[in-house]
Amino acid sequence: MSDILADREYILGLLSKYGVLLTETQRGIARSYYEYDLSLSEIAEENKISRAAVSEALKSSLAKMGDYEEKLGLLKKDGELKQKIDNALKKGDQDSYRSLLEEIVNGL
């Protein structure tokens, strides 16, 4: 069950980072399915297309966003930054915060 949730969280992350790079139709279908949890049939009816077309749009959207992540790595970078922030907060000292801030500034 946790794998399903992790996959869903990953896809939602992809959609938040790269959804704007999809066509309006692809973005709408992906949001309907992943964010609003509509079924393929509901999305097909709403868009007046077949379930197969919805399925294909989801597959192609996922592939595109996966390619963008592979090339740009924005989700990976976000995850690394969150981990560094957590580590700095756990240490809780000025040097950890200063080091983290320097790394963020130099990374931009």
ZISUL-V877856 format. One record per residue. N is the residue number from 1. PHI is phi in whole degrees, -180 to 180 (NA if undefined). D_CENTER is the distance of its C-alpha to the mean C-alpha in Angstrom with 2 decimals. Layout:
BEGIN
<<N,PHI,D_CENTER> <N,PHI,D_CENTER>>
END
This chain:
BEGIN
<<1,NA,19.09> <2,-67,16.91> <3,-64,15.45> <4,-63,14.46> <5,-66,12.87> <6,-65,11.07> <7,-62,9.87> <8,-63,8.90> <9,-62,7.10> <10,-63,5.23> <11,-65,4.80> <12,-63,4.22> <13,-64,1.67> <14,-58,2.13> <15,-64,4.38> <16,-69,4.95> <17,-84,5.48> <18,-117,7.07> <19,-58,8.21> <20,-66,11.33> <21,-89,12.25> <22,-86,12.76> <23,-67,16.14> <24,-59,16.79> <25,-66,17.64> <26,-60,14.61> <27,-63,12.33> <28,-63,14.81> <29,-66,15.01> <30,-63,11.34> <31,-65,11.28> <32,-60,14.63> <33,-78,13.73> <34,-88,10.52> <35,-89,11.09> <36,-101,14.86> <37,58,15.60> <38,-80,18.15> <39,-79,19.89> <40,-58,20.27> <41,-63,23.78> <42,-63,22.91> <43,-67,20.48> <44,-61,23.15> <45,-64,25.83> <46,-61,24.02> <47,-98,23.44> <48,56,26.78> <49,-135,25.53> <50,-80,25.87> <51,-61,23.67> <52,-63,23.63> <53,-67,22.31> <54,-64,19.43> <55,-60,18.73> <56,-66,19.01> <57,-63,16.72> <58,-65,13.93> <59,-62,14.80> <60,-69,15.02> <61,-63,11.77> <62,-62,9.98> <63,-64,12.41> <64,-61,11.92> <65,-66,8.23> <66,-63,9.24> <67,-64,12.17> <68,-61,10.61> <69,-65,8.78> <70,-62,12.21> <71,-83,14.05> <72,-101,12.41> <73,65,10.72> <74,-65,8.96> <75,-66,6.68> <76,-62,10.05> <77,-64,12.01> <78,-61,10.42> <79,-62,11.18> <80,-64,14.55> <81,-65,15.33> <82,-61,14.76> <83,-65,17.02> <84,-66,19.56> <85,-64,19.70> <86,-59,20.32> <87,-63,22.97> <88,-65,24.62> <89,-67,24.80> <90,-66,26.35> <91,-70,28.90> <92,66,29.51> <93,-116,31.76> <94,-60,32.12> <95,-64,31.84> <96,-65,28.39> <97,-66,27.15> <98,-63,28.95> <99,-62,27.60> <100,-63,23.99> <101,-61,24.63> <102,-62,26.37> <103,-65,23.58> <104,-64,21.06> <105,-62,23.64> <106,-71,24.55> <107,-76,21.01> <108,-83,20.68>>
END
